[in-house]
Amino acid sequence: MPKLIFDHITNHPQHIPLIAQWHQTQWQHISPHMTTESRIRQYSQYSNIAAIPSCILALANGAPVGSASLVESDMETHAHLKPWLASVFVDKQYRRQGIATQLIQRCIENAGDVGVETLYLFTPDKANFYQKRGWKLIESCPYNGERVDIMAYDVKNMSNLNSK
């Protein structure tokens, strides 16, 4: 595997359309209000420092191979929960190499840098993956036609992820 570099999406604006397309293809069924164009606009507004919202890219030889975001809210039905880890995605040929775990860890670190104590996410099918990395299931519920698991991570105790 080539050496990976992790950096903010705004430092690599040429990759925003590809990331937006990946996310649209992966999650359009569960985020029907989003389009590729709206995602491009959204990611173009993100910060290039530890902030919410932000997006971290994993780059191999200068090309994006994965991404993960921090957002203020990711489920309008659970607007009281803030902030969220969102859009964790790794290109198929780079999966099962620890890239998603590294992206998640960087997002958790960024959340801690801006004072977040608890981070949330929802997933229709990866609860076991997140539980192995220290996330706790707090609720299962229907969302946009799917059953999803809402999970929480204690950012103050970042050793959860590092010990896995």
N, C-alpha and C positions, 0 to 999 in steps of 0.2 A: 504494500500500500504506500502511495506517495505521502510525503510529509504534509500534515494538515495545518492550516492556519485558520484561526477563529477570529472574526472581525465583525464589526457592525455593518449592516447592509448599506447604510448611507455612505460608507467609505468605498462602496462598490456599486454605484447606481446603475452601471451597465447591466447588472444581474437582476435588477428589480423585476423586469418583465418575466424572466424565466421563473423566479421564485413565485411571483403572483400566479403564473400559469400552473405550476406544480400544486400550489395550495387550492386553486380553483378546481382542478381536476380531482384532487383527493377529497375535498370537503364541500363541493357545491351542493351535494344532497342534504347536508346538515346545516349549511349556511346559505339558504336559497336567496337571501337578500343581497349576497355579495356577487360581484362579477370580477372578471380578470382586471378590467379597467379600474374598478373601485379599489381593488387590492393594490394595484400599481400606485394609485393616488395615496392610499393609506401608508404604504411602505416608504413612499417618497417623503412623508412627513415625519418619519421616525427620527430619533436622536442618534448621534454617533458617540454617546457616552452611556454609562450605566444610568438608565432612565426608564420610565414607563410612559409611553410605549417605546419599545425598541425591538430590534430583530438581530440575532447573531447568525452569521453564515459560517459554515465549515467549507473551506476552500482547499482543493487539491490541485496543485500546479496552476493556480489562479482561477480555476473553474469551480463554481459552487457544486457541492455534493450533498448539502443539507442545511437546514435552518431551524430556528426556534425563536419564539417571540415572547415578550412580556407585554401584556395589555391590561388596561384598567378593568375591563369587564368582558367576559366572553359568552355569557348566557344572559339574555335579557330577563329570563325567568328567575334568575338568581343574582339580580343586580346588587344585592346586599353583600355578596362575597366579592372581595377585591384584594389584590390584583390576581391575574391569571397567567399561568404558563400556557401558551397556545401555539398551534401550528408547528409542532415538532415533526419534521419531515426529513428523511434521508433517501436520496435517489437509490433505486433498487439495486444497482450494481455495487453500492457501498454499504449495504445493510449488513448487520451482524458483525461489525468491526468496532463497536463501541462508540461510534460517532454520535448517535442520539444521546447516549449517556453523557458524553462530553458537552454537547450543546445544552442539555438540561442543567448540568452542573454550572456552566457559565451563566446561564439565566438566573439560577438560584443565587450565585455569588453577586450578580448585578442587583438582584432584588434586595439582598442583604446590604449592599452598598448604599441603597437609597432608603434604608430603614424599614423595609418590609419584614414583618414578623411571621406571617402565614401567607403562603402562595397556594392558589387553587388551580385545578384543571378539570376538564371533563374528557372522557374517552368512551367511545362505543365498544371498543374491543381490545384495549391494551392495559386493563387494570392490573393484571399480573406483572407485566413489565414494570409499571410504576411502583407497585407494592415492593418489588425486589429492590427498588432504589429509595425506599424509605417513605413513600407516599402512603397516606391512610385513606381508606374508603370512608366517606362521610354520608353518601346518599346515592341511591340508584333511582332513576326517574325517566319518564318519557321526555324526549326533546326532539322536535321537528321530525316526528315519525320513527325515531329510533329510541331504544333503551340505552341510556348512558350512565356511566359511573362518574360521580363527582368526587374528587380526591383533594386532600390538603397536605401540605408539606410545612413542617416547622422549620422555617428559615434560620431561626436562632440556633438550631441544632443541626448545622450543616454536615456534621459527621455521619448523619443518616446515609447520605449518598456516597461519601468517601469510603465507607466500610463495606460497600457492596462490590 
